[in-house]
Amino acid sequence: MAQAEVPYAAVPRGSTDGRVHFSDELHESDADIEDNGLFEHRETMEVADNDTLYYGMSLGTRRRMRKGRVFWATVVCLVVVSVVGIFWLYFDGINWMQRSKKRNVILMVSDGFGPASETMARNFVQQVQGLPVGYQSPLDEILVGSSRTRSSDSLVTDSAAGATAFSCRMKSYNGAIGVDPERAPCGTVLEAAKLQRNMATGLVVTSRITHATPGAFSAHTTHRDMEDLIAEYQIGNYSLGPMVDLMFGGGRCHFEPGPHVNSCRTDARDLLSEARTRGFRTLESRSDFDALDAHSAQSLPLLGTFAPSHMDYEIDRDPAQQPSLAEMTNKALGILSAATKNTNAGFFLMIEGSRIDMAAHTNDPAAHVREIIAYWDAISAVRAYVDAHPDTVLISVSDHETGGFSVAKQLGTEYPEYLWDPFALEPVKHSIEFISSKLLGQAADSAKQYEFVRDTVFPKWMGIKDATHAEILAVAQETDSVQLRQLLSTAISDRAQLGWATHGHSAVDVNLYAYGKDAHLLRGNHENTDIGDFIVQALGLNLEQVTSLIKNDKVVQDTPAVKQTWMGRRDLDAPEHHPHMH
């Protein structure tokens, strides 16, 4: 027998020696205390060899092991809970937390606006208005980075693919409207904001509301030319129903039935009537716009089309006939704010300075600079709103640059002068689009046309006092719209010494601006799809879920699409764009 000094001996259950007995499970509740006196007298007790062999350890050791097991079980449980929590946060929890907070996201797209255009506009305003050399535009003050613009099939994107990168946060092919490279619908941030957060939504543009950029947020077609189908999507004619609460812009021709004089639809559907049936209030004039209460949500949903095709360039705009981009922006902000005043939903609003791009396509520097300044006015309006609503973020970015624009031009074979002249743009009163439409609409009388160009077009509309006989004659005799616009562009651009490399787009990176909540997250150089990612994360959206809901929706127009052509013949020459000529 071995001897050990222990407070008590552990023996198998069933022994009758008057000692403490424990079950194999080592639970105190199983202890059968037969003689408490054993704990009162710490005497040397005999431990049988077969007892030690049976348990292999003392009771104290077994108690320590039991505490250790409890500790490690607790640790394992905490780890499991933490892992599950992390996965929940990653896959849905962050989205849930984001959706529980009121947020407003305002995405502003300066179509066709590159870094050189910002420089040119700043120089123009600073010089013409006599401002300090250090003058900064409303955009200069909120510059955070730049955006790369390539599409899935080209280093040079178009507006459709560029906008789809923002709306679906994916690269797609040139011409794609809210579809992926396989031509399947992709859920947009606007649709997800409406479906998943019940946010109010809006589109404000100066192009047709059915044009590429607004279309990419509100429709799904395999090609941008399918504007009849885009219009159908915008009034809710698809599986999700109406997703856009407010639309301001041009493009009434795609909502009016053909063959109405101002219609450009290729079928007889009356989408204005269909929209009203779906509850939309439709606006068609400046007076309709002015009658809107900017602080009331009762008028939603709204469809305001203030021109048959694109709205007029700012340089041509009659304030009594059409609202400006800034006016439409302010009214949209007021109405969407009122609609979300007593909710935590907020709103998503896309605003586009659409015609910055079109002026650059025509290589029209005077119209281009006025469109940029009009866009600055809208930026200022939104910045003021953000200042008053700290739960709001403003993002401003271009889909691409247009024109290969440069703030310099070599006029001959001699070494070029280091200058450009902003004052050559100041006296220009009308866009090249406006002037060419007037010239092409004149009766075929060469003598009168020459006098009209000499006495009105050059000196009064273009501010050119030194036009040569050759310039006047070339403009007066030209009957092709594209060639005529080129002659007018050269006359202005040469005198200002501004250069153009193309009538199309370029691959240059574009400036990225942001202001308000979490704007710092956009610092640096980004792919254009990162803009969509930022919006998704800010609002806690799930675009894949939306994509699954619309996967069977129609993406091809039933009737022939009205095709776009080089240098905007469709946009600039179509009858619906010049109703006064009918």
C-alpha positions in Angstrom: 0.0 0.0 0.0 1.2 3.5 -0.8 0.7 6.4 1.6 -0.2 10.0 0.7 -1.1 13.1 2.7 -4.3 14.3 1.2 -7.5 15.8 2.7 -9.5 12.9 1.6 -9.2 9.9 -0.6 -11.2 9.3 -3.8 -12.5 5.8 -4.2 -14.9 4.1 -6.5 -18.6 4.5 -5.9 -20.0 1.7 -3.9 -17.2 1.4 -1.4 -18.3 1.2 2.2 -15.3 2.7 3.8 -16.9 6.0 4.8 -15.1 8.2 2.3 -16.3 10.7 -0.3 -17.5 9.1 -3.5 -17.6 10.9 -6.9 -19.2 9.6 -10.1 -17.2 9.2 -13.3 -18.7 12.5 -14.7 -16.9 14.5 -12.0 -19.9 16.5 -11.0 -20.2 17.8 -7.5 -23.9 17.0 -7.6 -23.0 13.4 -7.9 -20.9 13.4 -4.8 -22.2 11.3 -2.0 -20.9 12.6 1.3 -21.1 9.8 3.8 -18.9 11.2 6.5 -18.5 15.0 6.7 -16.0 14.5 9.5 -13.5 13.6 6.9 -13.3 17.3 6.0 -12.9 18.4 9.5 -9.9 16.3 10.3 -7.1 16.8 7.7 -5.5 13.5 8.5 -3.3 11.2 6.5 -5.6 8.9 4.6 -4.8 5.7 2.8 -5.3 5.7 -0.9 -5.6 2.3 -2.5 -3.4 1.6 -5.5 -6.4 0.4 -7.4 -8.2 3.8 -6.6 -5.3 5.8 -8.1 -5.2 3.5 -11.1 -9.0 3.8 -11.4 -9.1 7.7 -11.6 -5.5 8.5 -12.5 -5.7 11.9 -10.7 -6.7 13.6 -7.5 -10.1 15.3 -7.0 -8.3 18.7 -7.1 -6.8 18.0 -10.4 -10.1 16.9 -11.7 -11.7 20.2 -10.5 -9.0 22.3 -12.2 -9.6 20.3 -15.4 -13.3 21.0 -15.1 -12.7 24.7 -14.7 -10.3 24.6 -17.7 -12.9 23.0 -19.8 -15.5 25.6 -18.9 -13.0 28.4 -19.8 -12.2 26.9 -23.2 -15.8 26.2 -23.9 -16.5 29.9 -23.2 -13.7 31.0 -25.5 -14.9 28.8 -28.3 -18.5 30.1 -27.9 -17.2 33.7 -28.1 -15.1 33.0 -31.2 -18.1 31.3 -32.9 -20.3 34.3 -32.0 -17.7 36.7 -33.2 -17.1 34.9 -36.5 -20.9 34.7 -37.1 -21.2 38.4 -36.3 -18.4 39.4 -38.6 -20.0 37.4 -41.5 -23.4 39.0 -40.7 -21.8 42.5 -40.7 -20.0 41.8 -44.0 -22.9 40.3 -45.9 -25.9 42.1 -44.5 -25.2 43.9 -41.2 -23.4 46.9 -42.6 -26.1 47.2 -45.2 -28.7 47.1 -42.4 -26.9 49.7 -40.4 -26.5 52.0 -43.4 -30.1 51.6 -44.3 -31.1 52.6 -40.8 -29.5 56.1 -41.3 -31.0 58.9 -43.3 -28.7 59.7 -46.3 -29.1 61.8 -49.4 -26.8 61.1 -52.3 -26.6 63.6 -55.2 -24.6 62.5 -58.2 -23.8 65.2 -60.7 -22.5 64.3 -64.1 -20.8 66.9 -66.2 -21.0 65.1 -69.6 -18.0 65.5 -71.8 -16.2 67.8 -69.3 -12.5 67.4 -69.1 -9.8 69.1 -67.0 -8.9 71.5 -69.8 -12.5 72.7 -70.0 -12.4 73.5 -66.3 -9.2 75.5 -66.8 -10.7 77.3 -69.8 -13.9 78.2 -68.0 -12.0 79.4 -64.9 -9.8 81.6 -67.1 -12.8 83.0 -68.9 -14.6 84.0 -65.8 -11.5 85.4 -64.0 -10.5 87.4 -67.0 -13.8 88.7 -68.2 -15.1 89.6 -64.7 -11.7 91.0 -63.5 -11.4 88.6 -60.6 -8.2 87.9 -58.6 -5.7 85.5 -60.2 -6.4 83.1 -57.4 -10.1 82.8 -58.2 -11.5 79.3 -57.8 -14.7 78.0 -59.3 -17.3 76.1 -57.2 -15.7 72.9 -58.5 -12.1 73.9 -57.9 -12.9 74.2 -54.2 -14.1 70.6 -53.9 -11.6 68.7 -56.1 -10.7 65.3 -54.5 -9.2 63.2 -57.4 -9.8 61.9 -60.8 -11.7 59.1 -62.6 -10.6 56.7 -65.4 -13.1 56.4 -68.1 -12.6 53.3 -70.3 -15.5 51.0 -71.1 -15.4 47.2 -71.4 -14.7 47.2 -75.1 -12.8 50.4 -75.7 -10.2 52.7 -74.1 -12.5 55.6 -75.2 -16.0 55.3 -73.7 -19.3 56.7 -74.7 -21.9 58.2 -72.4 -24.0 55.1 -72.2 -21.2 52.8 -71.0 -19.8 55.7 -68.8 -23.1 56.2 -67.1 -23.7 52.4 -66.7 -20.4 52.2 -64.8 -21.8 54.7 -62.3 -25.3 53.2 -62.2 -24.5 49.5 -62.2 -20.9 49.8 -60.9 -19.7 47.6 -63.8 -17.9 48.1 -67.0 -20.0 47.5 -70.1 -19.7 48.1 -73.8 -20.2 51.4 -75.6 -23.9 51.9 -76.2 -25.0 49.8 -73.2 -27.9 51.3 -71.2 -28.1 49.5 -67.8 -27.0 46.2 -69.2 -23.9 44.1 -68.7 -21.4 43.0 -71.4 -23.6 40.0 -72.1 -26.6 42.4 -72.7 -28.5 41.3 -69.7 -30.1 43.9 -67.4 -28.1 45.1 -64.4 -29.7 46.6 -61.3 -28.9 50.3 -60.8 -28.3 52.3 -57.7 -31.5 54.3 -58.4 -33.6 51.2 -58.5 -32.0 49.7 -55.4 -32.4 53.0 -53.5 -36.1 53.0 -54.3 -36.7 49.2 -53.6 -34.4 48.6 -50.6 -34.5 51.9 -48.8 -37.7 53.4 -50.1 -35.8 56.5 -51.0 -37.3 59.2 -53.2 -35.5 59.4 -56.6 -35.0 62.0 -59.3 -33.3 62.8 -62.6 -32.6 66.3 -63.7 -30.9 66.9 -67.1 -30.7 69.3 -70.0 -30.7 66.7 -72.7 -33.7 64.5 -73.6 -34.6 62.7 -70.4 -34.3 59.5 -72.5 -30.7 60.2 -73.4 -27.8 58.0 -72.5 -26.9 59.2 -69.0 -30.4 59.4 -67.5 -31.4 56.3 -69.4 -28.6 54.2 -67.8 -30.0 54.9 -64.3 -33.6 54.2 -65.1 -33.8 51.7 -68.0 -32.2 48.6 -69.6 -31.7 48.5 -73.3 -29.0 46.9 -75.5 -28.4 50.2 -77.2 -28.7 53.9 -76.4 -30.7 54.6 -79.6 -33.7 52.7 -78.2 -35.1 55.9 -76.6 -38.7 54.8 -77.1 -38.1 51.8 -74.9 -36.2 53.9 -72.4 -39.2 56.2 -72.1 -41.4 53.2 -71.4 -39.1 52.1 -68.6 -39.1 55.6 -67.1 -42.8 55.7 -66.6 -42.7 52.2 -65.0 -43.5 49.9 -67.8 -41.5 47.0 -66.6 -41.4 44.4 -63.7 -40.4 46.9 -61.0 -43.0 49.5 -61.9 -42.2 53.3 -61.6 -38.8 53.8 -60.0 -38.2 57.5 -60.7 -40.3 60.0 -58.7 -39.1 63.1 -60.4 -37.9 63.8 -64.0 -36.9 67.2 -65.3 -35.4 67.7 -68.8 -36.2 67.7 -72.5 -37.3 64.8 -74.7 -41.0 65.1 -74.9 -40.9 63.7 -78.4 -40.3 60.2 -77.1 -43.4 60.3 -75.0 -45.8 61.7 -77.6 -47.4 59.4 -80.1 -46.3 59.2 -83.7 -46.9 60.8 -86.2 -47.5 63.9 -84.1 -45.5 66.8 -85.5 -43.2 67.0 -82.4 -43.1 63.2 -81.9 -40.0 61.1 -82.6 -41.5 57.8 -81.5 -41.7 55.1 -84.1 -45.0 53.8 -82.8 -48.3 55.4 -81.9 -48.1 55.0 -78.1 -49.0 58.0 -76.0 -46.7 57.7 -73.0 -47.8 61.0 -71.6 -51.3 59.6 -71.2 -49.9 56.4 -69.9 -47.8 58.3 -67.3 -50.8 60.2 -66.1 -52.7 56.9 -65.7 -49.9 55.7 -63.5 -50.2 58.8 -61.3 -47.6 61.1 -62.9 -48.1 64.8 -63.0 -46.8 65.9 -66.4 -45.3 69.4 -67.1 -44.6 70.8 -70.5 -43.9 74.5 -70.1 -42.1 77.1 -68.0 -45.5 78.2 -66.5 -46.1 74.6 -65.4 -42.7 74.5 -63.8 -43.2 77.8 -62.0 -46.5 76.7 -60.6 -44.8 73.8 -58.8 -44.5 74.2 -55.0 -40.8 73.7 -54.3 -41.6 72.6 -50.8 -44.4 70.1 -51.4 -44.2 66.4 -52.1 -47.9 66.2 -53.1 -47.0 66.6 -56.8 -44.9 63.4 -57.0 -44.4 61.5 -59.2 -43.4 64.2 -61.7 -42.5 64.1 -65.4 -41.4 67.5 -66.7 -40.3 67.7 -70.3 -39.6 71.3 -71.2 -38.6 70.8 -74.9 -39.4 68.4 -77.7 -35.8 67.2 -77.8 -32.8 68.6 -75.9 -33.3 71.8 -73.9 -31.7 74.9 -75.4 -28.1 75.7 -74.8 -27.6 78.2 -71.9 -26.3 80.7 -74.4 -29.6 80.5 -76.4 -32.0 79.8 -73.6 -35.0 82.1 -73.2 -35.6 82.3 -69.4 -39.3 82.9 -70.1 -39.6 79.6 -72.0 -37.3 77.1 -70.2 -35.8 76.8 -66.7 -32.1 76.7 -66.2 -30.3 73.7 -64.8 -29.8 75.4 -61.4 -33.5 76.3 -61.3 -34.5 72.7 -62.0 -31.9 71.5 -59.4 -33.3 73.8 -56.7 -36.8 72.8 -57.3 -36.0 69.1 -57.3 -34.1 69.4 -54.0 -37.0 71.2 -52.4 -39.6 68.6 -53.6 -37.5 65.6 -52.7 -36.6 67.0 -49.3 -40.3 67.6 -48.6 -41.1 64.0 -49.7 -38.6 62.6 -47.2 -38.9 65.1 -44.4 -40.5 62.8 -41.9 -38.7 59.6 -42.9 -35.2 58.2 -42.5 -35.1 57.2 -46.2 -33.6 60.3 -47.8 -33.3 60.6 -51.6 -31.1 59.8 -54.6 -30.8 62.5 -57.3 -28.8 62.4 -60.5 -28.2 65.8 -62.1 -26.5 66.1 -65.5 -25.0 69.0 -67.3 -25.8 67.3 -70.5 -25.0 69.9 -73.1 -21.5 70.5 -72.0 -20.8 67.5 -74.1 -22.8 68.5 -77.1 -21.1 71.8 -77.4 -17.8 70.0 -77.4 -19.0 67.6 -80.1 -19.6 70.7 -82.2 -16.3 72.2 -81.1 -18.2 75.3 -80.0 -16.2 77.0 -77.3 -18.6 79.8 -76.6 -21.5 77.4 -75.9 -19.2 75.1 -74.1 -18.1 77.7 -71.6 -21.6 78.9 -70.9 -22.8 75.3 -70.2 -19.9 74.9 -67.8 -20.8 78.1 -65.9 -24.5 77.0 -65.8 -23.3 73.7 -64.3 -21.3 75.6 -61.7 -24.5 77.4 -60.7 -26.1 74.0 -60.1 -23.0 72.9 -58.1 -23.4 76.0 -55.9 -27.0 75.2 -55.3 -26.3 71.7 -54.3 -23.3 72.7 -52.1 -25.7 75.1 -50.3 -28.1 72.3 -49.7 -25.3 70.0 -48.4 -24.3 72.7 -46.0 -27.8 72.8 -44.6 -28.2 69.0 -44.6 -25.0 67.3 -43.3 -26.5 63.8 -44.0 -26.0 64.5 -47.7 -23.0 63.9 -50.0 -22.4 65.5 -53.4 -20.4 63.7 -56.1 -19.5 65.4 -59.3 -17.8 63.6 -62.1 -17.7 63.4 -65.9 -18.4 60.2 -67.9 -15.7 61.2 -70.4 -14.0 64.1 -72.0 -15.2 65.4 -75.4 -13.4 67.1 -78.2 -9.8 66.5 -77.2 -10.0 70.1 -76.1 -6.8 72.1 -75.4 -6.4 75.6 -74.1 -4.0 76.4 -76.9 -3.9 76.3 -80.7 -1.1 76.7 -83.3 -2.5 78.8 -86.2 0.4 78.4 -88.7 3.8 76.9 -89.3 5.6 79.5 -87.2 6.4 78.8 -83.6 3.1 79.3 -81.7 2.3 82.1 -79.4 1.9 81.3 -75.7 -1.6 82.7 -75.3 -5.3 82.2 -75.6 -7.9 85.0 -75.6 -11.0 84.6 -73.4 -12.4 87.9 -74.6 -12.9 86.3 -78.1 -15.7 84.3 -76.5 -17.4 87.0 -74.5 -19.4 88.7 -77.3 -20.7 85.5 -78.8 -24.5 85.6 -78.4 -25.6 82.2 -79.8 -24.5 78.6 -80.2 -23.2 77.2 -83.5 -26.3 74.9 -83.4 -28.6 77.9 -83.3 -26.7 79.8 -86.0 -26.5 76.9 -88.4 -30.2 76.1 -88.0 -31.0 79.7 -89.0 -28.7 79.6 -91.9 -30.0 76.3 -93.2 -33.5 77.5 -92.8 -33.0 80.5 -95.0 -34.4 80.7 -98.6 -32.0 79.9 -101.3 -30.9 83.4 -102.3 -27.1 83.6 -102.3 -26.9 87.4 -102.3 -29.2 87.7 -99.3 -27.5 84.8 -97.5 -24.1 86.5 -98.0 -25.5 89.8 -96.5 -27.1 87.9 -93.6 -23.8 86.3 -92.7 -21.8 89.5 -93.2 -24.2 91.8 -91.3 -25.8 89.6 -88.7 -24.1 86.2 -88.2 -20.5 87.3 -87.8 -20.7 90.7 -86.2 -23.9 90.4 -84.1 -24.2 86.7 -83.2 -20.5 85.7 -83.1 -18.9 89.0 -82.1 -16.5 88.8 -85.0 -15.7 92.2 -86.6 -12.9 91.2 -88.8 -14.4 88.4 -90.9 -12.8 88.0 -94.3 -14.7 87.8 -97.6 -13.5 84.1 -97.9 -15.0 83.3 -94.4 -18.3 85.0 -95.2 -18.6 83.4 -98.6 -17.8 79.9 -97.3 -20.4 80.1 -94.5 -23.1 81.6 -96.8 -22.7 78.9 -99.5 -22.4 75.8 -97.2 -25.5 73.6 -97.2 -24.3 70.6 -95.2 -24.9 71.0 -91.5 -21.7 69.3 -90.3 -19.4 71.3 -92.6 -21.2 74.5 -91.8 -20.7 73.9 -88.1 -17.0 73.2 -88.7 -16.6 76.6 -90.5 -18.3 78.4 -87.6 -16.2 76.5 -85.0 -13.0 77.4 -86.8 -13.9 81.1 -87.0 -14.4 81.3 -83.2 -11.8 78.8 -82.0 -9.0 80.4 -84.1 -9.6 83.8 -82.7 -9.7 82.5 -79.2 -6.7 80.2 -79.9 -8.5 77.1 -78.6 -7.8 73.7 -80.0 -9.9 70.6 -80.8 -8.5 67.2 -81.6 -11.8 65.5 -82.4 -15.6 65.8 -82.8 -15.8 62.7 -80.6 -14.6 61.6 -77.2 -11.1 61.1 -75.8 -9.6 58.7 -73.2 -8.3 61.3 -70.8 -8.9 61.0 -67.1 -11.6 63.4 -65.8 -11.7 65.3 -62.6 -13.6 63.9 -59.6 -15.2 66.3 -57.1 -17.0 65.5 -53.8 -18.5 67.5 -50.9 -20.3 66.5 -47.7 -20.6 63.3 -45.8 -17.7 60.9 -46.4 -16.5 62.8 -49.4 -12.9 62.1 -48.3 -13.3 58.5 -49.2 -13.2 59.5 -52.9 -9.7 61.0 -52.7 -7.3 59.8 -55.3 -7.5 58.2 -58.7 -10.4 55.9 -59.3 -12.0 53.7 -61.9 -15.4 55.0 -62.9 -17.0 51.9 -61.4 -15.7 53.1 -58.0 -18.3 55.9 -58.1 -21.1 53.3 -58.1 -19.3 51.3 -55.3 -19.2 54.4 -53.2 -22.9 55.0 -53.6 -23.7 51.3 -52.9 -21.6 51.4 -49.7 -23.0 54.8 -48.6 -26.6 53.6 -48.9 -26.1 49.9 -48.0 -27.5 48.7 -51.3 -27.6 45.3 -52.9 -27.5 45.6 -56.7 -27.3 41.9 -57.3 -30.7 41.5 -55.7 -32.2 44.0 -58.1 -30.5 42.3 -61.0 -32.2 39.1 -60.1 -35.6 40.8 -60.2 -35.2 42.3 -63.7 -33.4 39.5 -65.5 -36.3 38.7 -67.7 -37.2 42.3 -68.7 -37.2 43.4 -72.3 -33.9 45.0 -73.5 -34.6 45.4 -77.2 -37.1 47.9 -78.6 -39.9 46.4 -80.7 -39.8 49.2 -83.3 -36.8 50.5 -85.2 -34.6 52.8 -83.2 -33.8 56.3 -84.4 -30.1 56.0 -84.9 -27.5 58.6 -83.8 -25.0 59.7 -86.4 -21.7 61.5 -86.4 -21.5 64.9 -84.8 -25.0 64.7 -83.6 -27.1 65.0 -86.8 -29.9 63.2 -85.0 -29.6 65.5 -82.0 -29.1 68.7 -83.9 -30.9 68.4 -87.2 -34.0 66.4 -86.3 -37.3 68.2 -86.9 -38.4 67.7 -83.3 -35.3 69.7 -82.1 -36.4 72.8 -84.1 -40.2 72.9 -83.8 -40.2 76.6 -84.9 -39.1 75.4 -88.3 -42.3 73.5 -89.0 
